[in-house]
């Protein structure tokens, strides 16, 4: 999934400022069509926004998407494990 590839790429890249390494992670919310609950562009944006909100609520360095689009949790990253089920996991 593209969201997971973006998350991994940003996580693995090293950013520096004034000689200091700065860890960078991203949170991603995804939605796609066709989907029974998404009828138009406004609904698509609203679904992606809701997924991004869930991603941010869950912690850093996450990808959230509705149902079958859901990406696996990042491996070996303690900041990504919140222990609480996500709406897409229910």
N, C-alpha and C positions, 0 to 999 in steps of 0.2 A: 504494500500500500504506500502511496506517495507520502502520506503524513508521517508514517513511521520512518521512511527513508530520510525525510527532512529532519525529523527529531534526532535520529542517529548521526546524521552529518553535522548538525550544529553541536551536538554533545561531544563529538570526537575532534572537532576543530579547536585549535588553540588561538585565543585572542589575547593580545598583550597591549598594555597601555603604560607608558612611563616605566617600562621594564618589568611590570608585574603581569603575571598571567591572570586572566579573568575568565572564570568558568561561565559558559553560556549554555542555557537550555531553552527549549521552547515548549509551549503548550499549544496543541492543535485541536480544532473542532472541525469535523468533516460531515458533509451530507451529500447525497447524490440522487440522481434520478435514473431510472424510474423508481418510484417509491409510492406506495398507496397513499401515504399521508402528505405527499408533496405534489401539489397541483400546479404551482406556478413559481416564477422567480422569487417572489416575496416569501413564499413558504420555504423555498430552498435556502434562502439567506437566514430566515428565522431558525430553521433546523440546524444549520451550521453554527449559528450564534449560540443556540442552546447547548450544542455539543462542546463548544469552546468554553462556555460557562461551567459545564460539568468537569471539563479537563482542568480548569483553573481551581475549582473547588477541591479536586482530588489531590492537588499538590503540584509540584513542578515536574517538568519533563514528561509530559503525557500526551497521548493521542486519544481522542474520544470521537466516536461515531455511533449512529443508530444501529442497533441490532447486529446483523451479520457483517456490517462494515467494521465492527470494533476491532482495533488493533490489539495485539497481545501487550501485556505490561512489559516495560523495559526490564531487562535482566541485570541483577547485580547493582541496582541503584536504589539505595535506601530512601532517597527523597521521593521516589515514585511509588513506594508501597504505603498506602494509607490504611489498608486493612478493611476499609468499608466498601461494601458493594456499590457499584455505579448503577445508574438507571438502566444502562444498556446491558448490564450483567444480570439484571433481574428477570 
